[in-house]
Amino acid sequence: MQRSGGGQRRHTLVKRHQRIDLDSLRLLQAIDQHGSFAAAAQALNVVTSTITHAVRGLEERLGLQVFDRSGRRVRFTANGRALLERGRDLLERADAFDDELQALATGWEPRLSIAVDEVIPMQPVIALLGEFIAVAPQSTVRLSREAAAGSWDALLAGRADLVVGAPARARPAGAGCESCPFVPIRFVLAVAAGHPLAGRQDLIDNEEIARHRSVVMGDTSRALPHLPYGLLDNRLQLAVPDEASKLEAIRLGLGCGFLPEAVARPRVKRGELKLLKVRTPHPPSESALGWRAGEQGRALRWWVQRLTAPAFVRRLFD
């Protein structure tokens, strides 16, 4: 009986010796991502022999062949691939745990995704990044662009933690979102200086506008109903992916379209665009900042406070 018990203890020690560590999983992930030992070594800033030695040591500890070396290039064995795939979940949970520890230690979220609506100039938002990095250098920020209902869609789907300039009228009711008013967006109908309508000084009816090609920007929503706006009734259209493309297409005389007044005015002063007087103008759009209900992270609060500060709002449309 004593001999059996000793055998169990020895078996327990062997199992512990064979446990894989997170660094080994990250090494396997790097090899898979970059396609070879040499490429992984370059990405990890080590020599290839270091990778080779680490892999052989791992295989010996596990008693498992992770790579097939019979061909010109090493590749994962079936067992090695299974080990990597199961390890990915462990790495994700470990990274999430590290993020939680960082948030507990500093109060700053380790990652923040901000979706900026296409009607909001991006430059002033990017300028805020310098201030944010100075106070939260350990946090990662991801900026993206959305349009119309796409901003709210990004928030609900988890693509964004904060949306900037989302149309207030499209805010989903009872969807677990919190919001605050941001800035009103005023739209003007613009054409290139050489467009057939550029010389008109009188009020123009929708019927006459509809005889010309319109430049429209699509709604980026994937799940929420699309928000109708602009000259969508025009028979001829040119659909573009973002506000910058829309502005350029109008400037080149490819069509007419509604633009945020703050975007159009500088081009009007330079003589690139003309503004038209329309009998049925595009109504001003109230915009909002939005975030998921219950979120109280320090980084989120910092951005909401800075974005709604009077000094930033003035700079937004200068």
N, C-alpha and C positions, 0 to 999 in steps of 0.2 A: 504493500500500500504506500509505503513511504517513497518507493522507487517511482510509482505511478504519479504521485504528487509532484515529485521533482521534475518528471517529464512534462507535466502541464505547465510548470513554471518556466521551463526552458522554451516550450512552444510559445508561451505568451511573450517572452522576450524577443523571439524571432519575428513574430507578427509586428511588434512595435518597431523593430529594426527595418522592416520592409515598408513602412508607411511613406507615401510620397509627400513632398513638401510643395508649397505654393510656388517657390522659385523654379522648381523643375517643371511644373505645369506651365508656367509662363514661358519657359524655354521652349517647350514643345509647341506652344501657341505661336511663338515667334518663327519657328522653323516652318510651321504650316502656313503662316501668313506670307512669309517671304520666299518660300519654295525650295530652299536648300540650306545646308549648314553654312556655306560661305556667305550667302545673302543675309541670313540671320545674324551671323557674326558681325557683318558690317553694320547692320542696324543697331546691334547691341554694343558696338564699339569695342569688340574683342577680336582676337585672332581665331581662325577657324579651328585650330587644334584645341582651343578651350572648349568649344561647342562639342567637338568629337569626344573629348575626354569626359565631359559632363554627361553626355548621352550614354556612353559605355558604363560609366559608374552607376547611372540610374538603372540601366538594364540589369546589371549585376545585383544591385540591391533588391530589385523587384523580382528577379528570377524570371523576367519576361522580355521577349524580343520585341522592341518597340518599332524598329526600322528594318526594312528589307534592304540589304546591301548587295544583292545578287546582280543588279543591273548597273547601267552606267550612272544612274542617279539613285540615291537612296530614297525610299518612300515608306510611308507608314505601313506597318502590317495591320491586319484586321484588328488584332488586340491593341496595337498602338493607337489606331484611330478611335477605337472604343474608349480607351483611356483618356485621350484628348477630349472627346465629346463630353464625357462625363465630368471631366475636369473643368470645362468651360463654366458650367453652372456653379461650381465651387469658387472659381475665380470671380465670377460676377457677385456672388454673395460676400466674398472677402472684400471686394472693392466697395460694395454698398456699406459694409460694416465700417471700413475705414472712413467713408464719407460721414457716417453717423458720428463716429468718434471726433472727427474734425469739427462738425457742427456743434457737438457738445462742448468741445474745448474752446472754440473761438466765437460761437454764436453766428458765424457766417456760413451760409450754404456753400458747399464745395462747387456746385454747378448751378447756373441760372440760364435758362433759355428765354430770350426776349424776341417776340415777333413784332415787327414794326410795320404798320399798314402802309401800303404804297402811297397814300396821300400825304404822309408825313416825311419831310426831308430827313435823310439818314445822317447827314454830316453833323448836325448838332447832337444827335444821339451818340454818335461815335466819339464826339468830343468829350462826352461825359465819362467814357471808358477810362480816360486818363485819371480822372478823380477817383473812380471806383477802384482801379488797380492800386492806387496809392494807399487806400484804406483797407483793401481786402486782397492783397497780392496772392493769397492762396486759393482764391475762387476762380473758376473758369466761367466765362460768359460766352454764350452762343447767340449771335444775332441772325435773324432770318426775316424775310419779307412775306407778307400775306396781303390779300386784297379782299375788300368787302366782307362777306360773312366768313371768309377763310380765316380771319383773325380769331373769331370766337371758336371756330372749328378746331384750330390749332391748340387753343387752350383746353377745350374739352377732351381732345384726343391725346393730350400729353405732349404734343410737339413743342409747346411753349408753356412757361411758368408765368409769364407776364405778357400782355398784349398792349401795344401802344397805338392809339389812334383808331381803335376799332369803331365801326359805326354804331352809335348808341341805339339806334332803332332796330338793329339786328340782334341785340343781346338776347340770348335764349332765356326764356322765363323758367324759373325754378330748376335751373340746371347746375346748381352748386357753384355759381360764380359770384364774386364780389367785384364791384366796379366803382369808379368815381369819374365825374366829368373831366374832360381834358380840354380840347380846344375846338371851336367851331371851324369847319372847313367850308370856305366859300368857293364856288366854281364859276368859271367864265368860259364862254364858247370861243375858241381860238382857231385861227387859220393862218397859213403862211402869208407873207406879204404879197406873194404872187398868185394867191388863190382867187378864183372867179368872184368869190363873195367879199374879198378883202376891202373893196372900196365902198361897200354899203354903209350908209350912215343912218338909215331908217330901221324901224323894227322889222325883223324877219320872222315870217311864220314858220311853224314846224314843217308844213307841207313843202315849202321851198327848200329848207335845210335837208329834208329827206331825199331830195333829188341828187344830192351830192354824197360822195363816199364818206363814211364816218370811221374814225379810228376809235376802237373800243378795247378796253382791257378786261380780261376774264376774271371771274370770281374764283379764288383758290380754294373754296370750301370743298371738302371731300364727302361730308356727311350731311351738313346742314343745307337747307334750301338756299339756292343762289339768290343774291340780292339784285333786283333789277335797277339799273341806273345808266345814265348816259344816253347816247343816241342809238339804242338797241333796235329801234323801229326802222331805221334807215335800211333801204333795200340793199345798198352796196356797203359792205363793211370790210375793214381791215382789222383783224384781231391780233393783238400783241400781248406779250407775257407780263409786262411791267410798265410802271409809270415813265421810266426813262425812255423806253422804246416808243411809248405813245407820244411823248414830247418830241422825239426826233422825227417820227413819222409825220406829225403835224407840221413841224418846222420845214421839212422837205417838200411840203405841199401834197402829200399823199392822201390827205383827207382832212376833215374838220373834227373837232372833239372838245369835250369839256375837260378843263384842267383846273387843279387847285389854283386859286388866284395868286397865291404866293409863288407858285412855280411859273406861271405865265408872265407876271408883271416884268421881271428883269428882261425877258426876251422881247417884250413889247417895247421897252425903253431902248433896246439895241436895234429895233426895227426889224426883227426877225419874224414877229407875229403881229397879227391884228386881232382885236377883240370885236365880236359882233354883238349888236343889240338884238335880243331875241324876245318875242312876244311871250314865250313861256320859258322863263329862265330855270336853270337847275336850282332847286331849293338848297339853302345851306344845310350842311350835314353836321349834326352834333357828334363829336367823337368821345371816346372814353378810354380809360385805362382799365384793364380787367385782369383778375387773377382768380385762382381757385379758392373757394370758401374755406376758411380755417387756416390758410397759409399765413404764417407770421414770422417768417425768416428775416434775419437782419438784412440780408442783401436785397430781398424784395422790398422791405420797408424803405431802404436807402434809395432805391430807384424810384419808387412812387413819390417820395418826398422831393427828390431832385427834379423829376419830370414835371411836377405840378408847381414848382417854384416860379414866381413871376419873372425872375431874371431869365430862366430857361425859356419860358413861353414867349418872351419878347425876342429872344435870340432865334427861336424856331422859324420865324417868318421874316427875319431881317434880310 
